[in-house]
Structure formats: C-alpha cells, structure tokens
Amino acid sequence: MLQFQPPGFGQKVINTSLGAMVYYTQTSAPWEIVDSQKLPPLLFLHNFGGGASAYEWSKVYPAFASEYRILAPDLIGWGESAHPVRDYQIQDYLTTITEFITQTCHEPVTVIASSLTAALTIRLAINQPELFKELVLVCPSGFDDFGQGAGRRLPLSVINMPFLDNLIYALGAENEIAVRNFLESFLFTNPEKLTQEIVEAYLTSAQQPNAKFAALAFLRGDLYFDLSLYIQQLKIPTVMFWGEEAQFTNLTLGRRLASLNKSAIRGFQAIAHTGILPHLETPEVVIGLLQKYL
C-alpha cells in the first residue's frame, strides 16, 4: 500500500507473535530523518472493516511529521501486515498492538485511534498505563456497548456457513463496486468526499491474500465487547472526537460513554457533516482539532 502514502513516508517492519507488522513513518525528504528518533512518537491506529489499513490516517499525519515521529501500522490481518489464517480474537490485537508499542516507542506514546481499535486502546491504557501519554479517540466503541450490539448485519448462521463466508467476502469486499457502496453507505456522510484513491486503497487492502479472516471475525462480532464496562477505569488523559452522523455508533452513544469518566475524558468534540471516519471525510477539520488538543 506504499503507493497510497504521502510523499516522504515509507515502510518499515517489526515482528510480532502473529507475524510481520508493516508500518509507515518518515523515511525521506521533505522530512528531517536524522532527528526523527529524537522526536516524540505519535501513533495512528486504524479501524476494522473490509479494506481497512493505515491509509485511513494518511491525510492527517503529514501535518504532524515535523514535530513527531509518525507511526502508522497496518494491524495484523489488515493492509500489508501478516494475515495469519486464524479465528481472530480480541486478545490477538491487545497483544500485537502492545508488542508494536514496546518495540517502536521508548517513551510514553500519544495514540490517535478510531472506532473499535480506539476501544481496544482504552483497554490497553487501563492495563498498561505506563505505555501511554495521552489518547485522542475517534468514535471509540466496542460495538456491544451497554449490551446493545451495534455492528453485526448478517446472521451468524449465514456468516459461518461453509463456503458462504468466502462468497460474502468476495461479493462484499473484493470488487470496486462493493467497496465504493460500502464506503458511501456506511462510512461517509457526503459521497462527494469519497475519491477514487480512497476506493482503490480500500480495495487493494481487501484483496490481500487471506484478508477475509480478520474481516469476517469483525463481521461476526468476534471482536465486539461492552466498552462501558471498562471506560470508568481509564486514567490516561483522553479526548474524544465524534462524527455527528456516524452510523452504528451514534453521537448519543458517544456522549453517554464519555459521561462515565469525566476525570480522564477531558474533551468531547462533535464534528458536523461526517460519519465514523471524519479524518478521511474532513481531514482538515481533524488536523485543526488535533492541533488544538495535542
């Protein structure tokens, strides 16, 4: 997915217990690479869902590349990172994200994460607070918050039927029409903001060998949990951004989650005319808000 990265960003790799994890960082001009190790780390974590990858944050992180060492990984099972054939579980991501942080960051890190990955980051910050400096979370949700399943759209009996899961993924994520429809219908509020580059980046990620395994684990709900049971234990300073028109995880849910821990969650910013990915839909607004809160 290097072809979709901004100028001056290249690939690096670390090894986790589930395989190689590719990440993007400053590697050439116009960025000052000599001093990049001296810069504080800024970690961007992408959402789950067909075709997801570090590309999700690529319109935002160049704005911070002069002041921070940017780290934008493809999570295991996504993008160009390893795609082990397995039934992915929550612990797989808690483990591999921790391994990534401990191998790339030698000081507490600021994490910017979205959706389900943002919710997983909260759990990590509760269990290992020494790894984190602050959190900026976009629409964080465990997709089963307050016991209300938000994301599953197909019956488990259908998703788990032999051979049918392959068909579901092939029809729903591995062709351009399906990817564009998915992005327009569920992730974006304004279809005019959906560029051909975005569609191609998601399609390229979705077509990686064995990409279906992580995507189907998400679709089945294997990675869902109730964030409301955890969020009260969070002590790391946190800010939440929420797309006002986010599907599945609406603004009311966001305010309800934030109200559970007013000591740690120090800001809540609704972003008008955006869905669950305001950083792809209106990156200039998200950049401005990050500059305000970081």
VENJOGI-V213608 format. One record per run of one state. SS is the DSSP state (h for helix, s for strand, l for the rest). FROM is the first residue (numbers start at 1). TO is the last residue. If there is no record, write none. Layout:
SS:FROM:TO ; SS:FROM:TO
This chain:
l:1:1 ; h:2:4 ; l:5:8 ; s:9:16 ; l:17:18 ; s:19:26 ; l:27:35 ; h:36:38 ; l:39:39 ; s:40:45 ; l:46:53 ; h:54:57 ; l:58:60 ; h:61:64 ; l:65:67 ; s:68:73 ; l:74:89 ; h:90:104 ; l:105:108 ; s:109:114 ; h:115:127 ; l:128:128 ; h:129:131 ; s:132:138 ; l:139:142 ; s:143:143 ; l:144:144 ; h:145:147 ; l:148:155 ; h:156:159 ; l:160:163 ; h:164:173 ; l:174:175 ; h:176:187 ; l:188:190 ; h:191:193 ; l:194:195 ; h:196:206 ; l:207:211 ; h:212:220 ; l:221:224 ; s:225:225 ; l:226:226 ; h:227:229 ; l:230:230 ; h:231:233 ; l:234:237 ; s:238:243 ; l:244:250 ; h:251:258 ; l:259:264 ; s:265:271 ; l:272:277 ; h:278:281 ; l:282:282 ; h:283:293 ; l:294:294
